[in-house]
Amino acid sequence: MAITPMRGIGVGLPTTPGLTSTYNGPVFGNEIYLQGTQTYLIPAGQWMILPGNYTFIQILDPLTGLWKNLPATGGDTTLISSDGVNFRLANLTGTVVGTVVTNAGSGYTSAPTVTAAAGGGSYKAIVGGAISTTVTVGTAGAGYNYTPTVVISAPPVGGVQATAYATLSSGTVGSITVVDQGAGYLVAPTVYIIADPRDATAATPGPTTAAAATATLTGSGTITAVLATPGATALTAVTTLSFSGGGGSSAAATPVHCFSAGAMTAGTSGAGYGTQFQARTFNGLVTSTPAIKNPAIGPDLFTPRDAKLVGATSSGAIATAQLTAGTLLDAGLFQIVPFVTVDSNLATAASTIAAVTTAVGVSPVDLTIMQPM
């Protein structure tokens, strides 16, 4: 598809041909609505994209084969140069997007089968090949003015990239902190310590001595990662994962869901509220203790956002009827079922706090605007 480029003052953005379809040719429209679990492949070309509040722009990771979210969702315009294959939009609400390995198990000689109790999707366990949480700084270096970047070489295709960062101390690399231990490495990876480009132009250029560090492998016979591919069946409750086969035992993992708020229900209606109230969620993040640290394929896949509902009280109380009649300003994004707190949005403080819970599932149908450039 030929797209007219932006050319400067007096030349407006093109309105057509807009989006295209592999099967149907040009589609004259630049707005896409996605329901929970739906995806849309971004056509080849240059695009300015304003995703909806529940839609992610994703890229296909050539290493793991997973679709990974770009950091922002909703309200931030992103420029994409798409090849028509490796970029897509995804409304992930109602799906499992990642996992946290909470028990690595032992004795695994091959990858076990991982199955979700609900929601479909597919899961791939990886045995062994994680790096230790301790990266040894063999040479601290000297003369660094700026903290250098740490890059760890990649595992074979199908594995998970290990990541780390350095801490600078008096011009030397004092320590290296492992963020992701990775998975699927066959040999210990190389640790590269790359000087900040500003060091070359500093008043006293550095480093005068380059730092060096080494990593070692751990996790033989254990589950070091579980890769999750979201299913097409929307979830309305937390699911669980089970492991079978592989010759080992005791492995366990917590799913990282992508939920939005549904209907809110009052267990007790409280008392003494003003004429209006605000119900909002909190604690929507998976906090399970990992046996193997790989947050990039778990809790760090997206940042939870609180839901917010406002409404009017009935004689200072908040029953389910008032919650149903309220306005959901934002359905939020959660990794687990969140708690709900209810406040008066006036000066009046409640004498008895209402107890409210929320259903979870898919977001409202979400609009993304895609403008050719």
Sequence and secondary structure as in RCSB ss.txt:
>XXXX:A:sequence
MAITPMRGIGVGLPTTPGLTSTYNGPVFGNEIYLQGTQTYLIPAGQWMILPGNYTFIQILDPLTGLWKNLPATGG
DTTLISSDGVNFRLANLTGTVVGTVVTNAGSGYTSAPTVTAAAGGGSYKAIVGGAISTTVTVGTAGAGYNYTPTV
VISAPPVGGVQATAYATLSSGTVGSITVVDQGAGYLVAPTVYIIADPRDATAATPGPTTAAAATATLTGSGTITA
VLATPGATALTAVTTLSFSGGGGSSAAATPVHCFSAGAMTAGTSGAGYGTQFQARTFNGLVTSTPAIKNPAIGPD
LFTPRDAKLVGATSSGAIATAQLTAGTLLDAGLFQIVPFVTVDSNLATAASTIAAVTTAVGVSPVDLTIMQPM
>XXXX:A:secstr
       STT     SS  EETTTEE S  EEEE TT EEE  SEEEEEE  TTEEEEEE TTT  EEE S  SS
  EEEEE SSSEEEEE TTEEEEEEEEE  B  SS  EEEESSS  EEEEEES EE SB EEEE  B  SS  EE
EE   STTSB  EEEEEEETTEEEEEEEEE  B  SS  BEEEE  GGGGGSSS   SB  EEE  EE TTSEEE
EEEE  SS  SS   EEEE TT B  EEEEEEEBEEEEEEEEE  B   SEEEEEEE  S     SS  GGGTGG
GS  B  EEEEE BTTB  HHHHHHSEEEE  BBSS  EEEEEESSS   SB  EEEEEEE  S EEEEEEE 
